[in-house]
Amino acid sequence: MVAVVRMSMASMVSARSGARRKDDPSPTAESGRDTCLAELRPGMSGEVTGIDESVEPSTARRLFDLGFAPGAEVAVLRKAPLGDPVVLRVAEYEVALRKAQTAGIRVRRTA
């Protein structure tokens, strides 16, 4: 299930630029809430809850083979300056994925 969030134009611009107000926490600021892996910042980690249905079956299978299976712990190690690619630690090794691929991986933030 995907939640729809209504945002003002100012909120959308600040969200895209990475800026956040202190009194306006992002959806990823709370532990335990499902989000996509692309929304996590370096240093954050989470538990994989699944792969989006919008991901092609062959890509979903490849992600599963790489270790992105439900219950797997994944940590964001670093992102390139423009956000693509993203280096992740999963199953005790590092893997780099494109931002579009990480957008299809659902996680529950743990740290």
C-alpha positions as CSV (number, residue, x, y, z in Angstrom):
1,M,0.0,0.0,0.0
2,V,1.4,3.4,-1.0
3,A,0.4,6.5,1.0
4,V,-0.4,9.7,-0.8
5,V,1.0,12.8,0.8
6,R,-0.3,16.3,-0.1
7,M,2.5,18.9,0.0
8,S,2.6,22.6,-0.7
9,M,4.8,23.9,-3.5
10,A,7.3,25.2,-0.9
11,S,7.5,21.9,0.8
12,M,8.1,20.1,-2.5
13,V,10.9,22.5,-3.4
14,S,12.5,22.1,0.0
15,A,12.1,18.3,-0.1
16,R,13.8,18.2,-3.5
17,S,16.7,20.4,-2.4
18,G,17.2,18.3,0.7
19,A,16.3,21.1,3.1
20,R,14.0,20.4,5.9
21,R,12.5,22.6,8.6
22,K,13.2,21.4,12.2
23,D,9.5,21.3,13.0
24,D,8.7,19.4,9.8
25,P,10.2,15.9,10.0
26,S,10.5,13.9,6.8
27,P,8.7,10.6,6.4
28,T,12.0,8.8,6.9
29,A,12.8,10.5,10.1
30,E,10.7,8.1,12.1
31,S,11.9,4.6,12.8
32,G,9.6,1.7,11.9
33,R,7.8,3.4,8.9
34,D,7.9,1.7,5.5
35,T,9.6,3.8,2.8
36,C,11.6,3.2,-0.3
37,L,15.3,2.6,0.0
38,A,16.0,5.7,-2.2
39,E,14.8,8.0,0.5
40,L,17.4,6.9,3.1
41,R,20.5,9.0,3.5
42,P,24.0,7.8,4.1
43,G,24.4,6.3,7.5
44,M,20.8,5.1,7.7
45,S,19.8,1.5,7.6
46,G,16.7,-0.5,7.4
47,E,15.1,-3.9,6.9
48,V,13.8,-4.9,3.5
49,T,10.1,-5.4,3.5
50,G,9.6,-6.2,-0.2
51,I,10.0,-5.2,-3.8
52,D,7.5,-2.9,-5.4
53,E,5.1,-4.5,-8.0
54,S,6.2,-1.8,-10.4
55,V,9.7,-3.3,-10.7
56,E,10.1,-5.6,-13.7
57,P,10.1,-9.3,-12.7
58,S,13.6,-9.9,-14.1
59,T,14.9,-6.9,-12.1
60,A,13.1,-8.0,-8.9
61,R,14.6,-11.5,-9.3
62,R,18.1,-10.0,-9.7
63,L,17.6,-7.8,-6.6
64,F,16.4,-10.8,-4.6
65,D,19.5,-12.7,-5.8
66,L,21.7,-9.8,-4.7
67,G,20.3,-10.2,-1.1
68,F,17.4,-7.7,-1.1
69,A,15.0,-10.3,0.3
70,P,12.4,-9.5,2.9
71,G,14.0,-9.4,6.3
72,A,17.5,-8.5,5.0
73,E,19.3,-5.7,6.7
74,V,20.5,-3.0,4.3
75,A,22.6,0.1,5.1
76,V,23.2,3.2,2.9
77,L,27.0,3.8,2.9
78,R,27.3,6.6,0.4
79,K,25.7,8.4,-2.6
80,A,27.3,10.0,-5.6
81,P,27.0,13.9,-5.6
82,L,23.9,13.8,-7.8
83,G,22.4,10.9,-5.9
84,D,23.2,8.2,-8.5
85,P,24.6,5.6,-7.9
86,V,24.0,4.6,-4.3
87,V,26.5,2.3,-2.5
88,L,24.7,-0.1,-0.1
89,R,25.8,-2.8,2.4
90,V,23.6,-5.9,2.2
91,A,24.4,-9.5,3.2
92,E,27.9,-8.4,4.4
93,Y,29.0,-7.0,1.0
94,E,28.8,-3.7,-0.8
95,V,26.7,-3.2,-3.9
96,A,26.1,-0.1,-6.0
97,L,22.6,0.4,-7.5
98,R,21.0,3.2,-9.5
99,K,18.6,5.5,-7.7
100,A,15.7,4.1,-9.9
101,Q,16.5,0.6,-8.7
102,T,16.6,1.6,-5.0
103,A,13.2,3.3,-5.4
104,G,11.6,-0.1,-6.0
105,I,12.9,-1.6,-2.8
106,R,10.6,-1.1,0.2
107,V,12.3,-0.9,3.7
108,R,11.4,-0.3,7.3
109,R,14.0,2.1,8.8
110,T,15.9,0.7,11.8
111,A,18.7,3.3,12.3
